[in-house]
């Protein structure tokens, strides 16, 4: 790990601390520590996407709105790029580049940094995880890339991202779903709540049959859970959490709710705190909590 740490360079050292990964802090650090005279105007024609960019689709309406803002106010924050054999590769800020092109600009302010390929991958993944509403499958693939790059366990990844272990496990579980079920997720025919239940099954044919039943009959997540809990359906073993000595009287309840909702739960001072990542994640949680 120390070798990897040195290879990434000083600018990304905070990615390997025990604190949750925070893209905003990283980008702000790069921008604030870069003298104004080192912020260059780079021709948009010389910029190519980050090859590790996990996001395959960008919201066209959102890009148009950003383009209108750029036309009026200019690009307020420089992008981060890396010099390559032919021009430059975008490390962070691809939306700004696309919107600037829509706005008719020829150049864009940029900070040039000499990042390794690993660092470029981590920054691209981190930016998308914290700034874009990735689809559940895009999020799962981003988590998997980050986990493989950092060579860490799911539990360590959850701590780095500031999420519960169960949430990370549930998201990564989507990658085990059959392609037919993934297609239903991509086309929004089944929700993340449905997908979470299906991913806990073992038999892929049962997954596909239940997914088709969801689409054809409009099964709610609650109805699917009741159906999948029958003895006919074999489920993966639930994660058994160990309580620590510091655990309070609500630790077991927190564990159960985290497993049920797939997110971080905290009970303190007679308050129940439920964490969520973005609007899509909040809707997923509300769907699971919806009464019959």
Backbone torsions as a table, in degrees:
resi	resn	phi	psi	omega
1	UNK	NA	-35.9	179.3
2	UNK	-64.7	-37.5	178.3
3	UNK	-62.4	-45.3	178.6
4	UNK	-62.2	-39.8	-179.0
5	UNK	-60.1	-45.6	-179.5
6	UNK	-67.9	-36.0	-176.8
7	UNK	-66.0	-28.2	-177.3
8	UNK	-79.5	-22.8	177.3
9	UNK	93.7	164.2	-174.6
10	UNK	-62.4	-36.4	-175.5
11	UNK	-61.5	-22.1	-178.2
12	UNK	-110.2	13.3	-176.8
13	UNK	-56.1	-36.8	-176.4
14	UNK	-67.0	-17.6	177.6
15	UNK	-65.9	-18.8	-175.1
16	UNK	-110.6	18.3	175.4
17	UNK	-84.7	179.4	179.0
18	UNK	-84.4	-5.0	178.9
19	UNK	-79.3	154.4	176.3
20	UNK	-59.0	141.9	178.7
21	UNK	-62.1	134.0	-178.7
22	UNK	-134.3	106.2	-177.6
23	UNK	-64.4	-41.2	-177.0
24	UNK	-58.3	-44.8	178.8
25	UNK	-63.0	-39.8	-180.0
26	UNK	-64.6	-48.0	-178.9
27	UNK	-64.7	-43.0	178.9
28	UNK	-60.7	-38.1	179.5
29	UNK	-62.6	-44.4	-179.8
30	UNK	-64.7	-44.4	-176.9
31	UNK	-67.4	-46.5	-175.2
32	UNK	-70.6	-28.5	-178.4
33	UNK	-89.0	-1.9	179.0
34	UNK	-95.6	119.2	177.6
35	UNK	-58.4	145.6	-177.4
36	UNK	-56.6	-35.4	-178.5
37	UNK	-68.8	-13.2	178.6
38	UNK	-94.6	-2.4	174.9
39	UNK	-86.8	113.5	-172.9
40	UNK	-101.2	156.7	171.8
41	UNK	-94.1	111.0	-176.3
42	UNK	-101.8	132.1	175.4
43	UNK	-59.3	128.9	180.0
44	UNK	-59.0	-30.1	-179.0
45	UNK	-65.7	-20.4	-177.8
46	UNK	-94.5	1.3	-177.9
47	UNK	-97.1	134.4	175.9
48	UNK	-121.5	150.7	-178.8
49	UNK	-61.4	152.5	172.4
50	UNK	-62.3	122.0	-178.1
51	UNK	-62.9	-13.9	-179.3
52	UNK	-101.8	9.1	179.5
53	UNK	-60.7	116.3	-177.1
54	UNK	-77.3	-18.0	-175.8
55	UNK	-86.2	123.4	-178.4
56	UNK	-94.9	-21.6	-178.6
57	UNK	-128.7	141.8	177.0
58	UNK	-120.2	136.6	-178.7
59	UNK	-64.5	116.6	-175.1
60	UNK	-64.0	-39.6	-179.0
61	UNK	-65.0	-41.7	178.3
62	UNK	-63.1	-39.9	178.3
63	UNK	-64.6	-38.9	178.8
64	UNK	-64.5	-40.0	178.2
65	UNK	-64.3	-41.9	178.8
66	UNK	-66.3	-37.8	179.0
67	UNK	-62.7	-40.2	178.2
68	UNK	-63.5	-41.3	179.2
69	UNK	-64.8	-40.6	179.9
70	UNK	-66.3	-38.4	177.2
71	UNK	-59.2	-38.4	-176.2
72	UNK	-83.7	-42.2	-172.7
73	UNK	-114.7	-10.4	-175.2
74	UNK	83.4	-179.5	177.7
75	UNK	-83.7	111.9	-173.0
76	UNK	-77.4	-30.0	-178.9
77	UNK	-124.7	126.8	-179.4
78	UNK	-64.4	150.5	174.7
79	UNK	-80.5	171.0	175.2
80	UNK	-116.0	129.0	-176.3
81	UNK	-135.4	164.5	179.0
82	UNK	-125.0	133.3	177.8
83	UNK	-68.4	132.4	178.5
84	UNK	-124.4	-177.6	-178.6
85	UNK	-60.6	-40.0	177.8
86	UNK	-119.0	98.3	177.5
87	UNK	74.9	-132.3	-175.1
88	UNK	-136.8	150.8	173.4
89	UNK	-107.2	135.7	-179.9
90	UNK	-75.8	120.8	175.6
91	UNK	-87.5	-44.4	179.2
92	UNK	-150.4	138.0	177.5
93	UNK	109.7	28.0	-177.5
94	UNK	-63.4	-33.8	178.0
95	UNK	-62.0	-40.2	178.8
96	UNK	-64.3	-36.5	178.4
97	UNK	-66.6	-47.9	-179.2
98	UNK	-62.7	-42.8	-179.4
99	UNK	-67.4	-36.4	178.7
100	UNK	-64.6	-36.9	176.7
101	UNK	-66.2	-40.8	177.4
102	UNK	-63.2	-34.2	-178.7
103	UNK	-77.1	-6.5	177.5
104	UNK	86.4	13.4	179.2
105	UNK	-74.9	157.8	177.5
106	UNK	-107.1	-25.0	179.1
107	UNK	-132.1	167.3	179.0
108	UNK	-146.4	142.1	177.3
109	UNK	-67.4	136.7	-176.1
110	UNK	-146.0	148.2	172.7
111	UNK	-107.2	124.8	-177.3
112	UNK	-96.7	123.5	179.3
113	UNK	-128.8	146.3	-179.1
114	UNK	-95.4	79.5	-179.1
115	UNK	-89.8	152.0	171.7
116	UNK	-75.4	165.7	178.0
117	UNK	-61.2	-38.3	179.5
118	UNK	-62.9	-43.8	-179.4
119	UNK	-64.8	-39.6	178.6
120	UNK	-62.0	-40.3	179.0
121	UNK	-63.4	-46.3	-177.2
122	UNK	-64.6	-42.0	179.9
123	UNK	-65.8	-42.8	-180.0
124	UNK	-61.9	-44.4	179.4
125	UNK	-64.5	-44.9	-177.5
126	UNK	-63.0	-43.5	179.7
127	UNK	-59.3	-44.6	-177.2
128	UNK	-71.1	-38.2	179.4
129	UNK	-62.6	-36.7	-172.4
130	UNK	-102.0	-11.6	-176.1
131	UNK	-121.8	-13.0	-177.5
132	UNK	-121.5	152.3	172.9
133	UNK	-86.1	79.2	178.1
134	UNK	-64.1	150.1	172.3
135	UNK	-68.6	159.6	-179.6
136	UNK	-54.7	-39.7	-179.1
137	UNK	-71.3	-38.2	175.5
138	UNK	-63.0	-39.7	178.5
139	UNK	-64.3	-42.3	179.5
140	UNK	-62.2	-43.6	179.9
141	UNK	-66.6	-35.3	177.7
142	UNK	-66.0	-42.9	178.1
143	UNK	-60.5	-44.3	-177.6
144	UNK	-63.2	-43.0	178.1
145	UNK	-62.1	-43.2	-179.2
146	UNK	-65.6	-42.1	179.3
147	UNK	-63.7	-44.1	-179.3
148	UNK	-67.3	-37.0	-179.0
149	UNK	-68.8	-44.0	-178.5
150	UNK	-81.0	-13.0	-178.2
151	UNK	55.2	59.4	-179.0
152	UNK	-131.5	164.0	179.3
153	UNK	-78.9	168.7	176.1
154	UNK	-61.2	-38.2	179.7
155	UNK	-64.7	-41.9	178.1
156	UNK	-67.2	-38.9	177.9
157	UNK	-62.4	-42.2	179.6
158	UNK	-60.3	-42.0	179.5
159	UNK	-64.8	-42.3	-179.7
160	UNK	-62.7	-35.3	-176.8
161	UNK	-90.1	-7.8	-178.9
162	UNK	71.8	32.0	-179.4
163	UNK	-121.5	169.2	178.8
164	UNK	-77.8	154.2	178.0
165	UNK	-60.2	-40.1	-177.6
166	UNK	-65.7	-35.9	179.4
167	UNK	-64.0	-46.3	-179.9
168	UNK	-63.2	-42.2	179.2
169	UNK	-61.8	-43.6	-179.7
170	UNK	-63.9	-42.7	-179.5
171	UNK	-64.4	-48.5	-179.5
172	UNK	-64.3	-27.0	178.4
173	UNK	-62.6	-23.7	179.8
174	UNK	-63.5	-27.9	-178.5
175	UNK	-68.8	-16.2	179.9
176	UNK	-89.4	-6.3	-178.6
177	UNK	-71.4	149.4	176.1
178	UNK	-61.4	154.4	-178.0
179	UNK	-58.0	-36.0	180.0
180	UNK	-61.5	-39.1	179.9
181	UNK	-71.5	-39.6	177.2
182	UNK	-59.2	-38.3	178.8
183	UNK	-62.1	-38.2	177.5
184	UNK	-63.5	-36.6	179.3
185	UNK	-68.4	-45.7	-178.6
186	UNK	-60.1	-39.1	-178.4
187	UNK	-89.6	8.3	176.9
188	UNK	61.8	27.1	176.7
189	UNK	-83.7	-23.9	170.4
190	UNK	-130.5	148.0	-174.2
191	UNK	-89.7	172.7	176.3
192	UNK	-62.1	-35.9	177.6
193	UNK	-61.2	-44.4	176.3
194	UNK	-62.2	-46.6	-176.3
195	UNK	-60.7	-37.6	179.9
196	UNK	-61.0	-43.2	179.7
197	UNK	-65.5	-45.0	-178.1
198	UNK	-63.9	-36.0	-176.3
199	UNK	-68.7	-14.5	179.9
200	UNK	-87.5	-5.9	177.1
201	UNK	-83.5	161.2	-179.2
202	UNK	-97.9	-44.1	-174.8
203	UNK	-79.6	119.4	-177.8
204	UNK	-68.0	-31.9	177.6
205	UNK	-66.1	-38.6	176.3
206	UNK	-65.1	-38.0	176.5
207	UNK	-58.8	-48.7	-177.3
208	UNK	-64.7	-41.8	-179.5
209	UNK	-64.1	-43.0	179.8
210	UNK	-68.1	-37.9	178.5
211	UNK	-61.3	-43.1	178.4
212	UNK	-64.6	-35.5	178.8
213	UNK	-66.2	-38.5	177.3
214	UNK	-60.0	-46.7	-177.5
215	UNK	-66.9	-44.1	-174.6
216	UNK	-76.9	-35.8	-174.1
217	UNK	-107.9	-5.6	179.2
218	UNK	66.4	39.5	-178.9
219	UNK	-62.2	137.0	173.8
220	UNK	-77.6	166.9	178.3
221	UNK	-62.1	-40.9	179.2
222	UNK	-61.7	-43.3	179.4
223	UNK	-64.8	-39.2	178.6
224	UNK	-65.4	-41.3	178.6
225	UNK	-60.5	-43.7	179.3
226	UNK	-62.7	-40.3	-179.4
227	UNK	-68.4	-44.2	-176.8
228	UNK	-72.4	-15.8	-179.8
229	UNK	-81.9	-7.1	179.0
230	UNK	-67.4	155.0	-175.4
231	UNK	-62.4	-22.0	-179.9
232	UNK	-61.3	-28.6	-175.4
233	UNK	-103.1	120.4	178.7
234	UNK	-85.5	130.3	-175.5
235	UNK	-113.7	154.0	175.5
236	UNK	-67.7	152.1	-178.8
237	UNK	-66.1	133.6	178.6
238	UNK	-68.2	146.8	177.0
239	UNK	-71.4	127.6	177.9
240	UNK	-94.6	116.1	-179.4
241	UNK	-90.8	140.9	176.5
242	UNK	-95.8	131.0	177.2
243	UNK	-84.0	146.8	-179.1
244	UNK	-96.9	171.0	-180.0
245	UNK	-64.2	-28.1	-178.5
246	UNK	-80.2	-6.6	-176.1
247	UNK	-60.8	137.5	177.8
248	UNK	-92.9	-171.6	-174.9
249	UNK	-67.3	-15.0	-177.6
250	UNK	-99.3	2.9	-174.7
251	UNK	-57.1	-45.0	-177.5
252	UNK	-66.3	-38.0	178.2
253	UNK	-65.5	-40.9	177.2
254	UNK	-60.0	-42.9	179.6
255	UNK	-61.3	-44.5	-179.0
256	UNK	-63.7	-45.1	-179.3
257	UNK	-66.6	-37.4	177.8
258	UNK	-63.0	-41.0	178.5
259	UNK	-67.5	-38.2	-178.4
260	UNK	-71.5	-46.0	-174.0
261	UNK	-95.1	-14.2	178.8
262	UNK	67.0	38.1	178.1
263	UNK	-154.3	171.9	-176.7
264	UNK	-76.3	132.1	-178.3
265	UNK	-123.6	138.8	175.7
266	UNK	-139.2	129.8	176.0
267	UNK	-113.9	118.6	-177.8
268	UNK	-153.5	138.3	178.6
269	UNK	52.4	44.9	178.7
270	UNK	60.2	27.6	176.8
271	UNK	-124.9	138.9	176.7
272	UNK	-102.8	116.5	-178.1
273	UNK	-108.5	120.9	-179.5
274	UNK	-112.4	119.9	-178.7
275	UNK	-86.0	145.8	172.2
276	UNK	-144.3	154.2	-172.7
277	UNK	-85.6	-46.3	-177.2
278	UNK	-156.9	-173.5	-176.9
279	UNK	-60.5	-41.1	179.5
280	UNK	-61.6	-40.9	-179.6
281	UNK	-68.4	-39.3	177.9
282	UNK	-62.3	-43.6	178.6
283	UNK	-62.5	-37.1	178.0
284	UNK	-62.3	-44.9	-179.3
285	UNK	-65.0	-43.9	179.7
286	UNK	-62.7	-35.4	179.5
287	UNK	-65.2	-40.2	179.0
288	UNK	-67.6	-37.3	-177.2
289	UNK	-78.9	-12.8	-175.4
290	UNK	-59.7	128.5	179.6
291	UNK	-70.8	164.3	178.8
292	UNK	-60.5	NA	NA
